[in-house]
Amino acid sequence: MKLTDAPNIRDQDLLAELERQRTSPVLEVIIRQLEQKQARRDELAALPRDQRRRVVTAGALELSEPSKQDLRHIHSVLAICGLPYDRLPIEQREFERKQGNMALDVTAGFLRDPNGEKIHQPVPFGPKARLILMHLCSEAIRQKSPTIEIADTLTGFVRDMGFPKSGGKKGPLTAFKEQLNALAACTMKLTVWNGERVRTRSITPIDEMDLWLPTHPDQRSLWPSTVTFSPAMYESLQKHALPINTHVVRAFAGSARKLDLYFWLGYRIHNIEEPVTISWEALKDQFGSGFKRDRDFRANLARELNEIKETLRKLPVSVTENGLKLTPAEPSALALPVAKPVKPTLIPKAS
């Protein structure tokens, strides 16, 4: 068989492999194997982006055990009470998310431009705000410091999450920078209660950020060289960091709701010792923003859960008439290393 008898092989690395094997006595077998690889790649390329990410991630998790290098972290509070899914009007300066006996209140703030003029920032929202927070939390833990060197990591992080490194008014880099600015300007208030007492803690996530802002609207702004968490945020993160898998996060990087669902499942499964069912009412409080009809919310949550289970095939979660049934499981079900991490907890309940 001649190399010209393999017209279905097109990718450069496969063609290079074929060239290296051209004198092999089993060339025909090699060609068939390379054609199968090419066909599989073509099938993946034809899938929608998010589905392709799920399939690729699931395949990678099947082939190798999760390692410490795959670990990232996010504050446990954000696994229970998430940020808005969509952009709020700039005049809406406050957002609240209640879950059970706790609430997260976020107040938008402002930054000043190089001339000292106020620039009102929106309430942080969407998947990019969550990804930025995950990156900052992960780097604070990795670097063991509240001051995080990020100038050399953020662009690579954006690329690793599957976004192109393009700027411009509507480019991903610009959108990530907007969320970083919004996070730097906002304040968060966490409240828990028990009917008799209430406890509130206010946190400004980012205490300091050194950034050169553009003086012209079309000029590309730079990443800050460092970001410093507030002492309260850093202290709380050290106690309440939730481990997550970076490859799974990448698979759902385009959906704020799926990221929240993945974070929440990780937190809940870490903290149960027997099966538990979460009611549809509680689930709607947690994930139902934007849905007016219960049946629409339930159908959407079931679909998104199935998509998460396409990636995490051992995930011990099922949809029932009464809600979601969660079952205790080993960390590997969440694509975490087998050595079980310390269970993250929230701030102490009011007593």
C-alpha positions in Angstrom: 0.0 0.0 0.0 1.3 3.5 -0.9 0.9 6.6 1.2 -1.3 8.0 -1.5 -3.8 5.3 -0.7 -4.6 7.1 2.6 -6.4 10.3 1.4 -8.6 10.4 4.6 -5.6 11.3 6.8 -5.3 15.1 6.8 -4.0 16.3 10.2 -0.3 17.2 10.1 0.8 15.1 13.1 -1.0 12.0 11.7 0.6 12.6 8.3 4.0 13.0 10.0 3.5 9.7 11.8 2.5 8.1 8.5 5.7 9.4 6.9 7.8 7.9 9.7 6.2 4.5 9.3 6.3 4.4 5.5 8.8 1.5 5.4 7.0 -0.5 8.1 6.0 -4.1 7.0 2.6 -3.4 8.6 1.9 -0.1 6.9 -1.6 -1.1 6.0 -2.5 -1.7 9.7 -0.9 1.7 10.6 -2.9 3.5 7.9 -6.1 2.0 9.2 -5.3 3.1 12.8 -4.4 6.6 11.7 -7.6 6.8 9.6 -9.6 5.8 12.7 -7.9 8.6 14.7 -8.7 11.1 12.0 -12.3 9.9 11.8 -12.6 10.3 15.6 -11.1 13.8 15.5 -13.5 14.7 12.7 -16.5 13.5 14.8 -15.4 15.7 17.7 -14.8 18.7 15.5 -18.4 18.4 14.2 -19.8 18.6 17.7 -20.9 21.9 19.3 -18.1 23.4 21.4 -19.5 22.6 24.8 -20.5 19.1 23.9 -17.0 18.5 22.4 -15.4 19.8 25.7 -17.5 17.3 27.7 -16.7 14.4 25.5 -12.9 15.2 25.5 -12.8 15.7 29.2 -14.7 12.5 30.0 -12.3 10.6 27.8 -9.3 12.1 29.5 -10.7 11.3 33.0 -11.3 7.7 31.9 -7.7 7.3 30.8 -5.9 8.7 33.8 -6.4 9.1 37.5 -6.8 12.7 38.8 -3.6 14.1 40.3 -2.6 17.0 42.5 -1.7 18.9 39.4 -5.3 18.9 38.3 -6.5 20.5 41.6 -7.8 24.1 41.7 -9.7 25.7 44.6 -12.6 28.1 45.2 -14.1 29.5 48.4 -16.8 27.2 49.7 -19.2 30.1 50.3 -19.3 30.6 46.5 -20.3 26.9 46.1 -23.4 27.6 48.2 -24.4 31.1 47.3 -23.3 32.1 43.8 -23.1 35.4 41.9 -25.6 36.5 39.3 -25.8 34.5 36.1 -26.4 37.5 33.8 -25.3 41.2 33.7 -27.5 43.4 36.0 -28.4 47.0 35.0 -25.6 49.3 36.1 -28.0 51.2 38.3 -28.7 48.0 40.2 -26.0 48.1 42.8 -26.9 45.2 45.0 -27.6 41.5 44.6 -28.6 38.8 47.1 -28.6 35.0 47.0 -30.3 33.1 49.9 -29.9 29.4 50.5 -31.4 27.8 53.6 -30.2 29.7 56.7 -27.6 31.8 54.9 -27.3 34.6 52.4 -24.7 36.2 50.3 -25.2 40.0 49.6 -23.0 41.6 46.9 -22.7 45.4 46.6 -21.2 46.8 43.4 -18.5 49.5 43.8 -16.4 51.8 41.8 -12.8 52.3 40.6 -11.0 55.5 39.6 -9.3 56.0 36.3 -5.8 57.5 35.9 -7.3 61.0 36.1 -9.1 60.2 39.4 -12.6 60.0 37.9 -15.0 57.4 39.2 -15.9 54.5 37.0 -18.9 52.5 38.4 -18.4 48.8 38.1 -21.2 46.3 37.7 -22.1 43.5 40.1 -19.7 40.6 39.2 -21.6 38.1 37.1 -21.5 35.1 34.7 -18.9 32.4 34.2 -15.9 34.6 33.8 -16.4 36.1 37.3 -16.4 32.6 38.7 -13.4 31.5 36.7 -11.4 34.6 37.8 -12.3 33.9 41.5 -11.3 30.3 41.0 -8.0 31.3 39.5 -7.2 33.9 42.3 -8.2 31.4 45.0 -6.1 28.7 43.5 -3.1 31.0 43.0 -3.3 32.3 46.6 -3.2 28.7 47.9 -0.4 27.7 45.5 1.7 30.7 46.2 0.8 30.6 50.0 0.3 34.3 50.0 -2.6 36.8 50.0 -0.6 38.8 47.4 -0.9 36.9 44.2 1.6 37.4 41.3 -0.8 37.1 38.3 0.7 39.1 35.4 2.3 35.9 33.9 -0.6 33.5 34.7 -3.9 35.2 33.8 -3.5 35.1 30.0 -2.4 31.5 30.1 -5.3 30.8 32.4 -7.7 32.3 29.9 -6.2 30.2 27.2 -6.3 27.0 29.3 -10.0 27.6 29.9 -10.6 27.4 26.2 -11.0 31.1 25.3 -9.1 32.8 22.5 -6.5 35.3 23.7 -8.2 38.2 21.8 -8.7 41.6 23.2 -10.8 44.4 21.6 -14.1 45.7 22.8 -15.9 42.3 22.7 -12.9 40.0 23.1 -12.6 37.4 26.0 -9.6 39.2 27.5 -11.7 42.4 27.8 -14.6 40.5 29.4 -12.3 38.8 32.0 -10.7 42.2 32.8 -14.2 43.6 33.4 -15.0 40.9 35.9 -11.7 41.3 37.6 -12.4 45.1 38.0 -15.9 44.3 39.2 -14.6 41.9 41.8 -11.9 44.4 42.9 -14.6 47.1 43.5 -17.4 45.0 45.2 -18.0 44.1 48.8 -19.6 40.9 50.0 -21.6 40.2 53.1 -22.2 36.7 54.4 -25.0 36.1 56.9 -26.2 33.0 58.8 -29.1 32.7 61.2 -30.9 30.1 63.3 -34.1 31.9 64.4 -32.6 33.2 67.6 -29.2 34.7 66.6 -27.7 36.1 63.4 -24.1 36.4 62.4 -22.8 38.6 59.6 -19.3 39.0 58.1 -18.4 41.6 55.5 -15.6 40.8 53.1 -14.0 42.9 50.4 -12.5 40.1 48.3 -9.6 42.2 46.8 -7.8 44.5 49.1 -5.3 45.9 46.5 -4.8 45.8 42.8 -2.1 47.5 40.8 -3.3 48.2 37.3 -2.5 50.6 34.5 -5.7 51.6 32.9 -5.8 52.8 29.3 -6.1 56.5 28.6 -7.8 55.8 25.2 -10.9 53.6 24.9 -9.3 51.6 22.1 -6.0 51.1 23.9 -5.5 47.6 25.3 -5.4 47.5 29.1 -2.9 45.4 30.9 -3.3 42.6 33.5 -2.4 43.8 37.0 1.0 42.5 38.2 -0.4 41.6 41.6 -3.7 41.2 43.3 -3.9 41.2 47.1 -6.8 39.5 49.0 -8.1 41.2 52.0 -6.9 39.6 55.3 -10.4 38.4 56.0 -10.8 36.9 52.6 -7.4 35.1 52.7 -7.9 33.8 56.3 -11.3 32.5 55.3 -10.0 30.9 52.1 -7.3 29.0 54.0 -10.0 27.4 56.2 -12.8 27.0 53.6 -11.2 26.2 50.2 -13.1 23.7 48.1 -11.0 21.5 45.8 -12.2 21.2 42.2 -10.7 19.7 39.0 -9.4 22.2 36.4 -10.4 20.0 33.5 -14.0 19.7 34.6 -14.1 23.4 35.1 -12.9 23.9 31.6 -15.6 21.6 30.2 -18.2 23.9 31.7 -16.4 27.2 31.4 -19.1 28.7 29.2 -22.0 28.3 31.6 -22.3 30.0 35.0 -25.1 27.7 36.1 -23.2 24.5 35.3 -20.1 25.8 37.1 -22.3 26.6 40.2 -23.9 23.1 40.0 -20.5 21.5 39.8 -19.2 23.5 42.7 -22.3 22.9 44.8 -22.3 19.1 44.1 -18.6 19.0 45.2 -19.4 20.8 48.4 -22.5 18.8 49.3 -21.0 15.4 48.5 -17.9 16.3 50.6 -20.2 16.9 53.6 -22.7 14.1 53.7 -22.3 10.6 55.3 -25.6 9.1 54.1 -27.9 9.7 51.1 -29.8 12.9 51.2 -32.5 14.4 48.9 -32.4 18.2 48.2 -36.0 19.5 47.5 -37.0 21.2 44.3 -37.9 24.3 46.4 -34.4 24.5 47.8 -32.9 23.8 44.3 -34.9 26.6 42.8 -33.7 29.0 45.4 -30.2 28.0 44.6 -30.2 27.7 40.8 -33.6 28.9 39.6 -32.7 32.5 38.7 -34.4 33.4 35.4 -37.1 30.7 35.5 -40.8 31.6 36.1 -42.3 28.2 35.8 -41.2 25.3 38.0 -41.5 22.7 35.2 -39.1 24.7 33.0 -36.6 25.0 35.8 -36.8 21.2 36.6 -36.4 20.2 33.0 -33.4 22.6 32.6 -31.7 21.4 35.8 -32.2 17.7 34.8 -30.7 18.4 31.4 -27.7 20.3 32.8 -27.1 17.6 35.4 -27.1 15.0 32.6 -24.4 17.0 30.8 -22.3 17.2 34.0 -22.7 13.4 34.4 -21.5 13.0 30.8 -18.2 14.2 32.1 -18.3 12.9 35.7 -19.6 9.4 34.9 -19.3 8.2 38.5 -21.2 11.2 40.0 -23.7 9.7 42.5 -26.6 12.1 41.8 -30.0 11.3 40.4 -33.2 13.3 39.7 -36.3 12.2 41.6 -39.8 13.4 41.9 -38.9 15.1 45.2 -35.6 16.7 44.1 -32.0 15.6 43.7 -30.8 12.5 45.5 -27.1 12.7 46.6 -25.1 9.7 47.8 -21.7 9.8 49.5 -18.8 8.9 47.2 -15.1 8.7 47.0 -13.3 11.9 45.7 -12.6 10.1 42.4 -16.3 10.5 41.6 -15.7 14.3 41.5 -12.4 13.8 39.6 -10.3 14.6 42.7 -7.3 12.6 43.9 -8.1 9.6 46.0 -6.5 11.0 49.1 -9.6 12.6 50.6 -9.2 16.4 51.2 -10.2 17.9 54.5 -13.9 18.7 54.3 -14.4 22.4 53.7 -16.9 24.2 56.0 -18.6 27.5 56.0 -18.4 30.0 58.8 -19.7 28.6 62.1 -23.5 28.6 62.4 -25.1 31.1 64.8 -25.7 29.4 68.1 
